[in-house]
Structure formats: structure tokens, C-alpha cells
Amino acid sequence: DDGHYTCDANFLRDSTYRALQWGLQRRLPDYKQEWLDRQTSLTEGAFPRIFHRQLAGAEILTSVYYPDPDSGKWVENDVLILQNDVLLQLEVKAGVMPMHSPEVYFERHVRTIQELVIKAHHQCERFLRYAASAPEVPVYQLIDGKHEEVRRLRLGDYRVVVPIGLTVESFT
């Protein structure tokens, strides 16, 4: 009719990326896990790579596991960066924003934002509650299917603790 539709240029980029992902996974189903692993490596490694100069000498732990302070089940923290008396804790989320207008599909839009933004902050809060649950807590990595302690963490050793819920998404 007399209405107009305009799309953001990022929409074209994002929808092309998702179309390529969908097409590759459909044609090469064995490649799906490799795709996901590479995307995880890219997104979770982005912060330390971008800030490598500022983080020179820092201890960087990725895929750190710990028991959930509420349920006792194993949960994962994406990245811990320990530098002198500063602890940076990152939860990284990457995903697909709904391709539908928030005006028309508002509930889907809200659910996706909750998954990509709010969930990361809840996971940060969960890790910090675990770290504060005792004077010293162990952190683990999954090695050959077993959780093995890789470090003990004393929250009191850190003057500055910064939880970072990092969302890698353009929100077009």
C-alpha cells in the first residue's frame, strides 16, 4: 500500500551469515560441531585478544568449571582474567537475534535479549557467589571428561573484581 519498509545494512550481513551457517550445517552435518567450536573460540577469545597489551602478564583461564552454589551441579565460566589484584570475570554470549520486528514479535525479541544479555549477568553473579562462598575455592577444567582442579581462588586477594556480561551480537 502506501507503507515503506527499510532495512538496516547490518540485517543483510547478519542474515547472510546465518544463511551460510544454516546451509553449511545442512549440507555438511558433521561440520556442525566444528562450526560451533570455532564460534566459541572466536567469541570467548575476543576480549583477551583485543586487550592483549593491557593484559600482558595476566593469568587467563578459559572454560572454568565450578559447582553451582545453589544446585551443586557443574557449571561453566567462560573466561577468568587474573592480573595482580584485579579479577575480570567474563560470560560471553553469542547468538541469533530474532529476524522478526520487535514491533510484531515483541515477546520473542524480549526472550532473545534475556538469553543474550541478562543470562550472562546472572551467570556472572552465580560465579561471584561461588567465589565468595568460602575463603578459598577451587576452580576446575574439563580434561578428558573429568573435572580437574586447576587453581584455587581467593576472592579476598583481589582489590577490584569486574564481572563482564559480554554479548557478541549486532542487535540489528
Secondary structure, 3 states (H helix, E strand, C coil): CCCCCCCCHHHHHHHHHHHHHHHHHHHCHHHHHHHHHHHHHHHHHHHHHHCCCCCCCCEEEEEEEEECCCCCCEEEEEEEEEECCEEEEEEEEECCCCCCCCCCCHHHHHHHHHHHHHHHHHHHHHHHHHHCCCCCEEEEEEECCEEEEEEEECHHHCCEEEEEEEEECCCC
